[in-house]
Amino acid sequence: MELHNITALSPIDGRYSQKSSISDLRGYMSEFGLIKYRVIIEIAWLKYLSELDSIPHLDKLSKEIDNSLSDLVHNFSPNDALEVKNIEAETNHDVKAVEYYLAKKLSTAGANNKVLSFIHFACTSEDINNLSYALMLKDVRSNLLEGWLTSLITKLSHLSRKYSKIAMLSRTHGQAATPTTLGKELSVYHIRLKNQLDRLLAINIYGKMNGAVGNYNAHVIAYPDVNWTNETKQFIENFDLTQSTHTTQIESHDWISEYMQSLMRLNTVIIDLCQDMWSYISLGYFKSIINNKEVGSSTMPHKVNPIDFENAEGNLGVANANLGFLSNKLPQSRWQRDLTDSTCLRSSAIGIGHSLLAIESCLNGINKVEPDIKKISSDLAKNYELLAEPIQTVMRKYGISDAYDQLKNLTRGKQITKEDLKVFISSIDGIPEDDKNMLLLLSPEDYVGLAIDLANSDNLKDK
């Protein structure tokens, strides 16, 4: 059966293939993307060697050859990638196919054998692969993950301030608890996601260019007087990467494990957000903005389901399963190398793709709901027993030792009215009239502490 998004096995390449986040990811983490990054590294290495005076057998590249190489990078297309794949069908080696592809292109552009022989010079395949994945994940982090996560964080920041004064019933252990504001509750997720994104962005991305087992064996045998550790360090740092100085054939992938685990933590926070939003919708605290063309249930016409949050939660679970496996597997390799990391790295688009898809769904869900202020206020007004906390706290302030027990006996397991509390407050001995009057005027809606200030904190300002 011919491959099409309707016949694809993966939902990323099928059902969700046209989602904005997935469409963007395809240019980075598809087979095309990986081949393009390999081409970038191979060309950059050839250019770098040509500029070294310590490599006398390779002249500086002519302007024509240099321009041809630049054109290959800038104009690399899926058709070029297919050309590489056709070569791979014969070589049965993906990186060697890139080398032969470049040799063919440069030969056509007029490069001589001296130039062609320095393509992939002293490299093992993993030198090209590890730097390709390093660039890929760096670009995905800065161009996709950071952007989508910042959009979600910015949205939460905006809503935190917009809803900062909407007092609402809290729930601890699922039970009515001390009031908060809707804006403050959203601000918690803003801060959590911002902190985790900062950690993801701070992870150093490493690369190596040190040969078959990490000792520069081939480099040194050809040019023993070149300081290869310094030269490869400079080459790697040209890509804003950090050199891994001690490796086997493969870069150890510890940073990739850290990257995956950091993304998992971000995903876990978003799962928490989606579950809370789902629960608030269930309570009626949020209502959906109706789209008359949509259907909520195939049999119940009244339904408007929180499908975006459910979709996000499911995709985040799939993402974390993949990312968790990779973070545990990739730092392990038998002796100087085995091939399991190569196989596994090709699946990293699954975890990242489902993460991006979920962030997009979560944003869509947030944009499609609005608070039902009447419902939120009604629930809060029905729970005057919440004021047991401030009353007993003020009583403690003035040394009434059994304050807690008095309020416990009055309110625990009961629904208390405003009048019940007025009678109790009026009967309290030992607190000044000003404080007594303050408690008499207090309502659950007023008892929100610093929630409004927290929801408008400077820490919530957009980046």
N, C-alpha and C positions, 0 to 999 in steps of 0.2 A: 504494500500500500504506500502511495506517495506521501511524503512528509508534508504536512500542512498544519496550521495551528489547530485545525479541527481533528487531526489525527495524531497530534503530539501526545506522548505519554506523560510528560511533565506538565503540570498546570502552569508553570512559569512560561513554557513555550507554547502552551495551548490556551486555556481559558483566560489567563491573565496576560497574554503576550502583548496586548495593545495598551496595557496600563503604562502611564507615563514613566514611572520609576523603572519598570522592567525594560521598556524600550530603550531608555538611556543606558541601562546596565549592559545591554547586549553589546555595545561598542567597546566595552572594557573587558568583559569576562567570558565572552563567547570564544569558540575556537578561533574565529577571525581575530578577536582582540588579543589572544595569547600569541598568535603568529605575528601580529603587528608589533607587539612588544619585543619579541625575539628579533625581528628585523631591526628595530630601533637599537637594541643592545649591540648586535653584530656590527652594524654600520658605525655606531659611536666608537666601538673598540678599534675598528680599522682606522677611523679618522684620528683617534688618539695616538695610536702607534705611529702613524705617518708624521706626526708632529714632534716625535722624540728624536733628538739628535743622536741618542745612544742606540738607535735602531738604524744603522747605515744602509742596510739592504732594502729598506723601504723608503723610497723618495717621498717627499711631500706630494700629496695628491694634486693633480692638475685641477684647474678651475672647472673644466668640463666634467671630470670625474666627481669632484666634490659636489657640483650642482646636481649630477645624476643621482648621487646618494641622497641628497636632501630631497629631491623630487620623489624618490622611492618612499621616504618616510612620510612626507606631507600628503602624497596622493595615493597611499596604500589603500587598496579597495578590496572588497570581498572577492572580486575576480582574481586579484593577485594572490589572495590567500588560497583560492582554489588551485591556482597554479602550483603553489607550494605543496598542497595536498596531493596533487597528481604526481609530483616528484616523490613524495613520501610513500605513495603506493608502490613505488619501485624500490626505494631504499629501505622501507620498513623502519625508518628512523626519522622522527619528526624534526629534530634540531639539525641533523645533517641535511635534510631537505631544504631548510632555510639557507644553509651554506651554499648548496648547489644552485638554488634560486638566485642568490646574490651574485654568484660567480657568472651565471648566465647573463644577468642583467648588466653587470659591469663589463663583461666581455663585449656585449653588443654596443656598449657606450665607448669602447676603445681602450679599456684597461689592459695593460700588459700582464704577463705571467708573474712579474715581481709583485704587482698589486694583488692579483688573484690568490697568490700563495699565502698572503697574510690575512685573508678572511678566516675568521675563527682561529687565529694564531694562538697556540699554546693553551687553548680552551678545552675544558671538558664540557659536555652538554649542560651540566648543572651550573656552570658559570653563567651561561646564557639564561637558563631557566630561572634560577633563583633571583637574578636581577630583573627578569621580566615580571615575575610575580610580585617582586618588591615594588616596582613602578606601578603595576596594575593596582595593587591594594592601596598604595599611596594615593593614586589618582581617584580611585573609588571613594576613599575616605574624604578627600578634600572636595571632590566635584559632585558626589552624590550623597553619601551618608551625612556629611556635615550640613549640606544644604537642606535635605529633607528633615533632619532632626532639628535644625535651627528653625525651620518653618513651624514645626510642632511646638517647640519651646516658645517661639514668639507669639503663637496663637494663645498658648496658655498664659503668657505674660499679659496679653491684652485682656483676656477674659478675667484674669485675677483682679485686675483693676476695675474692669467694668462691673463685675459682680461683687466687689469688695464689701458692699453694705447690705447685701441680701442675707439677713440672718436666717439660719436654718438649724434644724435639730441634728445634733451629732448622734452617732451610734457606736458604742463600744460593746463588743460581744453581741452585736446585733440589737442591743437594747438602747432605749432613749438615754441620751447622755448630754453633758454640758453643751450649750449652744455654740455654734461657730458661724462663719459666713461662707457662702458658696465660693466667693473669690479666694478666701484663705485656703480652702481645701484644694482648689486648683493650683494655687501657688506652691503647694508642697510638691506637686509633680513637676512644676517648672524648675524648682531648685534641684530636685533629684536628677532630672534629666540633664540639666545644665552641668552639674558636677560630674556626671558620668561621661558626658560628651567631652568635657575638658580632659578627662583621663584618657579617653580614646585618642584625642588629638595629640596628647603628649607622648604617646608611645613612639620610641625610636624605631625606625625601619632599617633593617640591616641587609647587607649584601656582601658577597665574596666573589673574588676573581682570581683564585689561587690554584687552579688546576685539579688534576685527577683525584688527589687525596689530600689537598689542602697545603701542599709543601712547595709549590711553585717549581716542581721538578722540571717540567718542560721549558718553562721560562728560563731557568738558570742554565740548563744545558745549552740553550741557544745563545743567550747573552748573560754570561756570568757576572759581568761588571755593572749591570743595571740594578738599581735598588728597587726591586719589584714590589716589595711591600709598600713603599712610598708611592710608586707610580700607580699601582692598583687602588690605593687609598684615594689618590686624587681623582682617578677615573670614577670611582664609586661616589665620591662626594660631589662630583659634577652633577649628579642626579638628585642631590639633597638627601642622600642615603648615608648610613653609617657603616663603616667597614667592620665586618666580622674578621678578626685577626686570626683566630684559631678555629679551624673547622676540619671536618673530614672531606669527603668528596662533596657532601651537601652542606649548605648553610643550615645550621641546627634547627631553624624554624621556631626557636623559643619566642621570638617577637611575634610570629604569626599566632602562636598559641595565646599570647597576651592580648593581641588584637581581637581574636575570636572571643575570648573570655570577656573582654571589655564590651564588645557588642552584645554578648549574652546578658550582661548586667543591664545595659540600656533596654534590651528587649524585655527583661523581667520587670523593669519599672513600667514600661508601656503596657504589659499584661495587667499589672496592678491598676493602672489608669483605666484600661478598657473594662475591667471587672467592676470598678467603682462606678463608671459611667453607666454600664449595663444595669447595675443595681439601682442607681438613682432614677434611671428611666423606668424601671420596674415599679419604683415607689411613686412615680408620677412627678418627681421633682424636675425632670426634663421632659419636654414633649417634642415630638418630631415635627419638623416643618414639612407639611404634606406636599407630595408630588403626585398629582392625580393620575399620572401615567403608570406609576409603580403599583405592584401587587404585593401585599404583605403575606397572604396565605392563599393556597390554591382552593381552600374550602371555606375559610372564615373571612368574609369581606371586610370586617372591621379592623383587621390586624394591620399595625404599622410596627414592624419588628426592628430591633436594634442590630441589623445585620452587619453594619460596618464594624462595629466593635467586636462582634462575634467572629467575623472574618479575620480581623486583625489578631485576635487572641489565638485562633487556630493557626494562622500563618506564623506567628511568633513561636508557638510550640514546635512547629516543624523546623523553623530556623534554628532554634536552640538545640534541638536534637542533633542537627548536622554540625553546628558550630561546636557543641560540646564534644562530639566525637573527634572532630579535627583538632581541637585544642589538646586533647589527650594523645592522639595518635601521631601528629606531625613531629613532635620533638623526639620521637623514638625511631632509630634506624640501626639495623644490625651492622656491627663493625664499621667499615668505612662508608658503606652505602647499601641500601636495598631500594627497590623500585616502588615500595608501597606509598611513599610520600607523593610521588608523581601521580599515581592513580587517584589518591585522595585529594590532592590540590585541585584537580580538575572539577571536583564536586563543590568547591568553596562557593561557587556562584549560587548554589542551592540555598545555603544559609544566609548569604548576603541578599540574594534576590527575595526570599520570603520575608526578610527583615524590612527591606525597602517597601515591599508590597503592603506589609502590615502598617508601616508608618503612614503610607498614603491612605489606607483604609481608615485608620484612626483619625487622621485629619478630616477626611470626608465625613466621618461620623460626627465629629465635633461641630463641623460647619452645618450639619443638618438638624441640630437640636437647639432648643432655647429653653430657659428656665420657666417653669410654671410658678410664678411668684405667689399666686393665690393658694396653691396647694402647699407650697413650702411654709407659708405663713400660718396656714390653718393647722398644720401638724404641730408647729411650734407652740401655737396658742393653746393646744389641747394638753400640754404637758407642763403645767405649773409646778409639778413636783421637782422639776429640774432646779428650782430655786432653793432646794434644801441645801445645796452646797454653799452658796453665798451666805445664807442665813446662819448656818452652823459655823462658818468661818468667821463671821463678824462676832458671833457669840464667843468663840474661842479667843478672839482678840482681846476681849474684856474679861477673860479668866473664867468663863463658865465651863467647868470641866466636863460636864456630861452633855455638851451641846450636840455632839454627833449622835449619841443615843436618843436624845429627845427627837431629833429630826428623823432618825431611823424609825422610831416607833410611829411617828406621824405619817411618814410617806412610803416606806418600803412596801413594794407590791401593791400600791394603791394609786389611783388617779386622783390627784388633788386639785381642787379648784382654786381660783384666785381668792375667793372669800375664805376658804379654809386657811390659807396662809395668812391672810389679814388678821384673822382671829388669833392665830398662833403668835404672830409678830407682836401684836398689841399686848399679849400676855407676858412677854419676855421681861424679866427684871434684870437690871444690871448693865444695860447698854444705854448710852445717851439718846436723847430724843431725836437729835439730828440723824444719827445712824438708823434709828428705828423708822423715821420718816423716809429715809433713803430706801430702806428695804420694802416699805409699804408701797412705794412708787415703782419698784423694780418689776419688770416683766421679762419673760424669757427672751424676747426680741432684743432687749437692752443688754442682756448679760452675755456679751461676746468678748470681753477682755480686750486684748490688743489685736483681735482678728482683722479689723479694718486696716490698722497700720501695717500689719504683716503682709496683707494682700497688696498694699501699695508701697512696699519696701523698695529701696533703691536697688536691692539685689535682683529685682524683677525687671529692671529696665532692659529693653531690647539690646542685643549686641550691636 
